[in-house]
Amino acid sequence: MVGATGAVGSTILGVMRERSFAADKIVPFASERSAGRVIDYGDTDLSVTALSDESIQGFDLALFSAGSAISAEWAPRFAEAGAVVVDNSSQWRMEDDVPLVVAEVNPEALDGHRGIVANPNCTTMQTVVALKPILDAAGIERLVMSSYQAVSGTGQKAVDELHRQAEAVLDAKELPAPVVYPHQIAFNVLPQVESFKDGDDYTTEERKCMRETRKILGREELRVSATCARVPVYTGHSVSANVETRDPLSPEECRELLAAAPGVLVVDDPANGLYPTPLDAAGRDEVLVGRIRRDPSHDRSLNLWIVGDNLRKGAATNAVQLAELLHVRGLLGAARAA
Ligand SMILES: NC(=O)c1ccc[n+]([C@@H]2O[C@H](COP(=O)([O-])OP(=O)(O)OC[C@H]3O[C@@H](n4cnc5c(N)ncnc54)[C@H](OP(=O)(O)O)[C@@H]3O)[C@@H](O)[C@H]2O)c1
């Protein structure tokens, strides 16, 4: 487990424990700064280890959540040493020979792996879990998605920044200068998630949502438009999705499809105040879907509100599910494709 001390890494270890993940030995890797730190793993204490050519030998599986630069450097080395890497960063996701997999959506893509498997972006992940049953039943021609993303998606330092700013506002004190985000996030909404790279007018997060959705659903022709915003929520991303289907699909049919879909929980009784919120999704593995309704401006479009825990299904839970699937499908160690 590389990045074991981070927001995603510690959630991965928690999810592994909850699911009684079968492993002879688990080694938490992090930076030199954390080496020697002890992590409580149920009955066992795990000692944090720094990455080195010697320390990475002998593993069947390596779960990575230490950012793109570490994945770029160390994932191939783990793969070379015989492990299958499940990587949470964006480093490998769009490579042709790297499967980008959501457990409930395209598990068969794992079969073609060549040592590295990519875990999708959190916002994309929760959205495609809800879209897949619709795609299978009625086809999807166009998707317009708008996200409202929690600060834990940026890591622990962003959680701390929101906390400090909120405290300062409530105590009527001078606000500390923003460090993680370009503007104050407490009591604000920022229409920027990640960066505007090379003068692009879409952010890198929005580009990921568009590209990754097409790759996971296996629909390169799918028309997708994304707007991603950061909101002062600790955990749980929300997505408003406008879905234009190929065939007619009523809100009732959509609700039935989603109620039967793996990994989805329909929470949709708005008249009684029932719809998903980030607080409802936090700590859960299901993607919560509500506000399913017809788009009055288009007779084959529906609107949905999709909420998921970005640290669990958006990262850790899917990574552990992929590890379990790799094992079940005989794709670890010697069995992996040459
Ligand atoms: N947060 C989310 O919702 C989310 C969702 C999906 C994907 N991701 C992706 O998951 C990755 C991690 O995100 P995060 O939110 O968990 O970040 P984070 O809280 O900042 O944690 C980063 C982890 O990487 C480790 N690390 C840093 N430098 C290292 C080095 N030189 N060698 C080994 N380990 C090193 C850190 O160890 P130290 O404690 O020793 O510094 C820490 O364990 C990112 O690629 C992110 O894009 C995050």
The ligand as an SDF file (V2000), in Angstrom:
LIG
                    3D

 48 52  0  0  0  0  0  0  0  0999 V2000
   -8.8350   12.3180   -1.9780 N   0  0  0  0  0  0  0  0  0  0  0  0
   -9.6320   11.8090   -2.9150 C   0  0  0  0  0  0  0  0  0  0  0  0
  -10.8800   11.9230   -2.8650 O   0  0  0  0  0  0  0  0  0  0  0  0
   -9.0730   11.0710   -4.0660 C   0  0  0  0  0  0  0  0  0  0  0  0
   -9.9200   10.3560   -4.8700 C   0  0  0  0  0  0  0  0  0  0  0  0
   -9.4150    9.6380   -5.9370 C   0  0  0  0  0  0  0  0  0  0  0  0
   -8.0740    9.6520   -6.1740 C   0  0  0  0  0  0  0  0  0  0  0  0
   -7.2250   10.3640   -5.3810 N   0  0  0  0  0  0  0  0  0  0  0  0
   -5.8010   10.3080   -5.6840 C   0  0  0  0  0  0  0  0  0  0  0  0
   -5.1220    9.5350   -4.6940 O   0  0  0  0  0  0  0  0  0  0  0  0
   -3.8100   10.0510   -4.5070 C   0  0  0  0  0  0  0  0  0  0  0  0
   -3.5790   10.4010   -3.0410 C   0  0  0  0  0  0  0  0  0  0  0  0
   -4.5350   11.3620   -2.6150 O   0  0  0  0  0  0  0  0  0  0  0  0
   -4.7600   11.7150   -1.0720 P   0  0  0  0  0  0  0  0  0  0  0  0
   -5.9370   12.5900   -1.0500 O   0  0  0  0  0  0  0  0  0  0  0  0
   -4.7570   10.4780   -0.2150 O   0  0  0  0  0  0  0  0  0  0  0  0
   -3.4020   12.5620   -0.7430 O   0  0  0  0  0  0  0  0  0  0  0  0
   -2.6930   12.8450    0.6520 P   0  0  0  0  0  0  0  0  0  0  0  0
   -3.6670   12.7930    1.7780 O   0  0  0  0  0  0  0  0  0  0  0  0
   -1.9100   14.0740    0.4510 O   0  0  0  0  0  0  0  0  0  0  0  0
   -1.6700   11.5910    0.8370 O   0  0  0  0  0  0  0  0  0  0  0  0
   -0.5110   11.4190    0.0490 C   0  0  0  0  0  0  0  0  0  0  0  0
    0.2150   10.1380    0.4180 C   0  0  0  0  0  0  0  0  0  0  0  0
    1.3590    9.9760   -0.4470 O   0  0  0  0  0  0  0  0  0  0  0  0
    2.5030    9.7480    0.3480 C   0  0  0  0  0  0  0  0  0  0  0  0
    3.7450   10.2320   -0.2680 N   0  0  0  0  0  0  0  0  0  0  0  0
    4.0980   11.5200   -0.5630 C   0  0  0  0  0  0  0  0  0  0  0  0
    5.3660   11.5680   -1.0500 N   0  0  0  0  0  0  0  0  0  0  0  0
    5.8060   10.2820   -1.0640 C   0  0  0  0  0  0  0  0  0  0  0  0
    7.0370    9.6740   -1.4260 C   0  0  0  0  0  0  0  0  0  0  0  0
    8.0530   10.3860   -1.8860 N   0  0  0  0  0  0  0  0  0  0  0  0
    7.1490    8.3240   -1.3090 N   0  0  0  0  0  0  0  0  0  0  0  0
    6.1160    7.5820   -0.8290 C   0  0  0  0  0  0  0  0  0  0  0  0
    4.9340    8.1020   -0.4560 N   0  0  0  0  0  0  0  0  0  0  0  0
    4.7760    9.4370   -0.5640 C   0  0  0  0  0  0  0  0  0  0  0  0
    2.2370   10.5080    1.6250 C   0  0  0  0  0  0  0  0  0  0  0  0
    3.1030   10.0560    2.6470 O   0  0  0  0  0  0  0  0  0  0  0  0
    3.5850   11.0390    3.8550 P   0  0  0  0  0  0  0  0  0  0  0  0
    2.4750   11.0080    4.8640 O   0  0  0  0  0  0  0  0  0  0  0  0
    4.8380   10.3700    4.3460 O   0  0  0  0  0  0  0  0  0  0  0  0
    3.8220   12.3930    3.2600 O   0  0  0  0  0  0  0  0  0  0  0  0
    0.7650   10.1230    1.8460 C   0  0  0  0  0  0  0  0  0  0  0  0
    0.6840    8.8050    2.3690 O   0  0  0  0  0  0  0  0  0  0  0  0
   -3.6960   11.2410   -5.4760 C   0  0  0  0  0  0  0  0  0  0  0  0
   -3.1340   10.7760   -6.6920 O   0  0  0  0  0  0  0  0  0  0  0  0
   -5.1170   11.6510   -5.6870 C   0  0  0  0  0  0  0  0  0  0  0  0
   -5.2970   12.3220   -6.9080 O   0  0  0  0  0  0  0  0  0  0  0  0
   -7.6850   11.0630   -4.3170 C   0  0  0  0  0  0  0  0  0  0  0  0
  1  2  1  0
  2  3  2  0
  2  4  1  0
  4  5  1  0
  4 48  2  0
  5  6  2  0
  6  7  1  0
  7  8  2  0
  8  9  1  0
  8 48  1  0
  9 10  1  0
  9 46  1  0
 10 11  1  0
 11 12  1  0
 11 44  1  0
 12 13  1  0
 13 14  1  0
 14 15  2  0
 14 16  1  0
 14 17  1  0
 17 18  1  0
 18 19  2  0
 18 20  1  0
 18 21  1  0
 21 22  1  0
 22 23  1  0
 23 24  1  0
 23 42  1  0
 24 25  1  0
 25 26  1  0
 25 36  1  0
 26 27  1  0
 26 35  1  0
 27 28  2  0
 28 29  1  0
 29 30  1  0
 29 35  2  0
 30 31  1  0
 30 32  2  0
 32 33  1  0
 33 34  2  0
 34 35  1  0
 36 37  1  0
 36 42  1  0
 37 38  1  0
 38 39  2  0
 38 40  1  0
 38 41  1  0
 42 43  1  0
 44 45  1  0
 44 46  1  0
 46 47  1  0
M  CHG  2   8   1  16  -1
M  END
$$$$
